[in-house]
Amino acid sequence: AQQGRVREKVYGKQKIYFADQEQLPAASDAELRGLDGEIAARSAQLQTVQQSCRHMDAELKDLNSSMTTPEIGKEIEALKKDCASYTEKLERIKSATNHVTPEEKEKVCREQQLYRREWRRRKRMATELLDAILEGYPKSKKQFFEEVGIETDEDHGVVLPATV
């Protein structure tokens, strides 16, 4: 700093030293324009390299997330085993001799419908009869059922089957 090559600035207790730019040769306007052009060219080159880097990073992520050849081989083997087991199960089902014919199924459905209809009819008749008896009975419905020994569907959790 005493020889004049470095300048000194004092900020409170701190001192900052920097090169004396007055000793450097002054650049002409042509050189400054040339340097500006070079900066612009380098900036464009930097943008191109950064974009290429981002593209390569994305491609690397895709490759890292995809399966490797041995993993794909294992996956194919597992899927082939699953397919074979499902094919075997399908063959067992197809070769079973206890198939129900559509006629048999229709017959069973008709019988179930008949029994369900009869159940409803008989339950309605019993309910009407019991309601008629309870009109003149001095105690509650629950006490009457206990004395007579009547058990209802609701007592046993029985529900009328739904229609098919």
C-alpha positions in Angstrom: 0.0 0.0 0.0 3.0 2.3 0.7 4.5 1.6 -2.7 1.1 2.4 -4.4 0.4 -1.0 -6.0 -2.5 -1.7 -3.5 -4.9 0.8 -2.2 -6.3 0.9 1.3 -9.8 1.9 2.6 -10.6 2.2 6.3 -14.1 1.5 7.6 -14.1 2.0 11.3 -11.7 -0.6 12.7 -11.5 -2.5 9.5 -9.2 -1.9 6.6 -9.8 -3.2 3.1 -7.0 -3.6 0.5 -7.6 -3.9 -3.2 -5.6 -3.5 -6.4 -5.0 0.0 -7.7 -6.9 0.1 -11.0 -5.3 3.3 -12.1 -2.1 1.5 -12.7 -3.8 -0.9 -15.2 -3.9 0.2 -18.8 -7.3 1.6 -19.9 -9.2 -0.5 -22.3 -10.5 1.1 -25.5 -14.1 1.1 -26.5 -13.4 -1.5 -29.2 -11.8 -3.8 -26.5 -14.8 -3.3 -24.2 -17.2 -4.2 -27.0 -15.1 -7.2 -27.8 -15.2 -8.3 -24.1 -19.0 -7.7 -24.0 -19.4 -9.9 -27.1 -17.2 -12.6 -25.5 -19.3 -12.4 -22.3 -22.5 -12.8 -24.3 -21.1 -15.7 -26.3 -19.9 -17.4 -23.0 -23.3 -16.8 -21.4 -25.1 -18.4 -24.3 -22.6 -21.3 -24.2 -23.3 -21.6 -20.4 -27.0 -21.7 -21.0 -26.6 -24.5 -23.5 -24.4 -26.5 -21.2 -26.8 -26.0 -18.3 -29.8 -27.1 -20.4 -27.9 -30.2 -21.6 -27.0 -30.9 -18.0 -30.6 -30.7 -16.9 -31.7 -33.0 -19.7 -29.0 -35.5 -18.8 -30.1 -35.3 -15.1 -33.7 -36.1 -16.1 -32.5 -39.0 -18.2 -30.4 -40.3 -15.4 -33.4 -40.2 -13.0 -35.5 -42.1 -15.6 -32.8 -44.7 -15.9 -32.3 -45.0 -12.2 -36.0 -45.5 -11.6 -36.5 -48.1 -14.3 -35.8 -51.8 -13.7 -32.6 -53.4 -14.6 -32.3 -56.4 -16.9 -32.0 -59.0 -14.1 -34.9 -57.4 -12.2 -37.1 -57.6 -15.4 -36.1 -61.2 -15.8 -37.2 -62.0 -12.2 -40.5 -60.1 -12.7 -41.2 -62.0 -15.9 -40.6 -65.3 -14.1 -42.9 -64.3 -11.3 -45.6 -63.3 -13.8 -45.2 -66.6 -15.7 -45.6 -68.6 -12.4 -48.8 -66.5 -11.6 -50.1 -67.1 -15.1 -49.5 -70.9 -14.8 -51.2 -71.1 -11.5 -54.2 -69.2 -12.8 -54.4 -71.4 -15.9 -54.2 -74.5 -13.7 -57.0 -73.1 -11.5 -59.1 -72.3 -14.6 -58.7 -75.8 -15.9 -59.7 -77.3 -12.6 -62.8 -75.2 -12.6 -63.6 -76.1 -16.2 -63.1 -79.8 -15.6 -65.2 -79.9 -12.5 -68.1 -82.4 -12.9 -70.4 -80.7 -10.3 -71.7 -77.9 -12.5 -75.2 -76.6 -12.0 -77.2 -76.5 -15.1 -79.3 -73.4 -15.8 -82.5 -75.5 -15.4 -81.5 -76.7 -12.0 -80.6 -73.1 -11.0 -83.9 -71.8 -12.2 -85.8 -74.6 -10.3 -83.9 -73.7 -7.0 -84.7 -70.0 -7.5 -88.4 -70.7 -8.0 -88.5 -72.9 -4.9 -86.8 -70.2 -2.9 -89.2 -67.6 -4.1 -92.2 -69.8 -3.2 -90.9 -70.5 0.3 -90.1 -66.9 0.9 -93.6 -65.9 -0.2 -95.1 -68.5 2.1 -92.9 -67.4 5.0 -94.2 -63.8 4.5 -97.8 -64.9 4.3 -97.6 -67.1 7.4 -95.7 -64.4 9.4 -98.4 -61.8 8.4 -101.2 -64.1 9.5 -99.5 -64.9 12.8 -98.9 -61.2 13.5 -102.5 -60.3 12.7 -103.8 -63.1 15.0 -101.5 -62.1 17.8 -102.5 -58.4 17.4 -106.1 -59.4 17.7 -105.5 -61.4 20.9 -103.4 -58.5 22.4 -106.2 -56.0 21.9 -108.1 -57.5 24.9 -105.0 -58.7 26.8 -104.2 -56.7 29.9 -100.4 -57.2 29.9 -97.7 -56.1 27.4 -96.9 -57.9 24.2 -93.6 -59.0 25.6 -95.2 -60.6 28.7 -97.8 -62.3 26.5 -95.1 -63.9 24.3 -93.2 -65.1 27.4 -96.3 -66.7 29.0 -97.4 -68.4 25.8 -93.8 -69.3 24.7 -93.7 -67.5 21.4 -90.3 -66.9 19.8 -90.1 -64.4 17.0 -87.7 -64.1 14.1 -86.2 -61.0 15.7 -85.5 -62.8 18.9 -83.2 -65.2 17.0 -81.8 -62.5 14.6 -83.4 -64.2 11.6 -84.0 -61.9 8.5 -86.2 -62.7 5.6 -83.9 -63.5 2.6 -83.7 -60.9 -0.1 -85.1 -61.6 -3.6 -82.7 -63.0 -6.2 
